[in-house]
Amino acid sequence: ASTKGDDIKKITKSTTAKITQSFKGRAAKPVFHKKPSTPSITVVGSPIICQGNKAILKASGGDTYTWFRNGQPLMETGSKLSVTESGDFSVRTISNDGRQSATSNTISITVYPKPQKPVVYGRLEGCDGDIINLTVEDQLGGQVKFEWHKQMESKPFAIGRNVQYRINGDAEIYVSAVSKSGCVSDEIQTIQVRSTSPKGDFNISKSNIAFGEMVTFRPNIQNAHTFEWDFGDGLKSYEESPRHYYNQPGSFTVTLKTQSETGCESNITSKTKVTVDREVFPDPIPNIPSPNSGLDTSPQEWRFGPNPFGDRINIFFHSENVERVKIEIVSLDGTVVHTEMITSVTGRNSFGIHGLNRLASGHYLLRIKSKNISRTENTIKL
């Protein structure tokens, strides 16, 4: 008698036989997977770049990519690629089961070298107004142009290897190198141009003064080596900081001419004039005769003051003619201790004698003498 287990085995064998019979004489049908679509790439910006810059390539049409440069695979697998070298670039996309697409379009990237920092030759100092010649060392076989800029100016004032520059005070000049492909040097050359001309101004101690009053002039000038002052009244000084007495009324323009050690000249004119009030004749001073005083009775008006005097004496006289007049200060022993020569004008004349502090205190004779004038007066030095 059959058992339950024997019945199960018989059913299994029968089922297997039926399945085998149904596939008998048939081949297994293959399973095909779809190939990934071909990606495309674009360049963000220009495919032509300068050394040190980057070009960005962007892929689309997939999730994971293999990038190629000149046919060689790169490590990057993302959708963007930063490029710093020249070459032909393409990409393939990769499916999740590792299958690759066809190769995308090719984009060529060109990288041009940048010029080096310009090297400039030439004289970099001189007088204001001098023209100096500056030259830049050639680069890349003449494939570079050079732009010259002044400080705070974006537009170049000159382009080329050689430039002429007129000095007008101290200045900074910038030179940049630009290749024909448009690449600019990373570093610019800064040039310090120095003017050796005297520059500055001068101070006047007082601009509104009384007749015969002293004025002090002090320069505030760089590069000055020599000084020539013109006080505007016909008199000059070659001192650095002179003192000057104005002995005629009016307004006077003061000019200073200076020269540097390199021979550069500069003329500076004061914007403020020195204004001198009209002279006020002192009260007549009585003649004090002394032995051998030489006093005469010539009709010309003749006054002086102050008396006693300190550092200066102002002399006022009337003359009928234009003539040379000698003024002397004489000690009582007959020694001439001071002499001045002036040219009188027709009519009223005024003149100041200064720098008399060097004289010892005591009695002196003040003598004025010309073809038509001969007067001597007693005076006292304090």
Secondary structure as UniProt FT lines:
FT   HELIX           4..23
FT   TURN            24..25
FT   STRAND          40..44
FT   STRAND          48..50
FT   TURN            51..52
FT   STRAND          55..60
FT   STRAND          64..69
FT   TURN            70..71
FT   STRAND          72..73
FT   STRAND          80..83
FT   STRAND          87..94
FT   TURN            96..97
FT   STRAND          107..112
FT   STRAND          120..121
FT   STRAND          125..126
FT   TURN            128..129
FT   STRAND          131..136
FT   HELIX           140..142
FT   STRAND          144..150
FT   TURN            151..152
FT   STRAND          158..159
FT   STRAND          162..166
FT   STRAND          171..179
FT   TURN            180..181
FT   STRAND          189..195
FT   STRAND          199..204
FT   STRAND          208..209
FT   TURN            211..212
FT   STRAND          214..222
FT   STRAND          226..230
FT   STRAND          236..237
FT   STRAND          243..245
FT   STRAND          250..252
FT   STRAND          255..259
FT   TURN            261..262
FT   STRAND          265..269
FT   STRAND          274..276
FT   TURN            291..292
FT   STRAND          302..305
FT   STRAND          313..319
FT   STRAND          324..331
FT   TURN            332..333
FT   STRAND          336..343
FT   STRAND          347..353
FT   HELIX           356..358
FT   STRAND          362..369
FT   STRAND          374..381
//
